[in-house]
Amino acid sequence: MIKNKFIVIEGIDGSGKTNACIFIKKILNKKNIKKILLVRQPGSTHIAESIRNLIKKKFYNENMVKETELLLMYAARVQLIEKVIKPALKKGIWVISDRHDLSSLAYQGGGLNVNKKFINTLRKFLLGAFIPDLTIYLDVYPKIGLKRIYKRKVLDVIETRSLDFFTRVRKSYLKNIKLHNNIIINANKNINTVHENIKHQLLKWLKNQII
């Protein structure tokens, strides 16, 4: 028997997070785990989705201040955690999230150079001891990630940021992901190879969760 878990998928844009979340749900289903909720950050509540649209929208006469972006990210995150994630976990439901707070440390901290101590203080104040049971980081070179997202018809304001920005984001991810017992997947390869690696690592992790 495995107690329900909170699993997070992280990575820069173009790393394949959304597909990975769906794939992981299928793996869990095959392990007879049926109660699974997929969420995304920011988003997955009415309020959080409205905040998401605000963050990702391009305003032609005003640029969003980096601290504003950070605070909006956490506003959406807290709304999702308190209204959806925590209640689901209490009911025994597994939760798979496309991003969590490590994204803020990477994107706003690494990418936008927001003070790291401030981000950590904000996280501690708003989230406390609430952390994922597992974070899977999909590591992709920024040039490859950007090449993938440029194939999309419409890009949001974050996706249009520079290669240097995403290089800083990746650097921050790599620095912080190693501080905990998490899984790092090489996401530069084709999707089938990436998913096979995810499956191998996830099943290995699940074996250690049996109680």
PyMOL commands that set and color helices and strands:
alter all, ss='L'
color gray80, all
select helices_A, chain A and resi 17-30+46-56+66-90+102-111+116-127+142-149+163-177+191-207
alter helices_A, ss='H'
color red, helices_A
select strands_A, chain A and resi 6-10+36-40+94-98+134-139+183-186
alter strands_A, ss='S'
color yellow, strands_A
deselect
rebuild
show_as cartoon
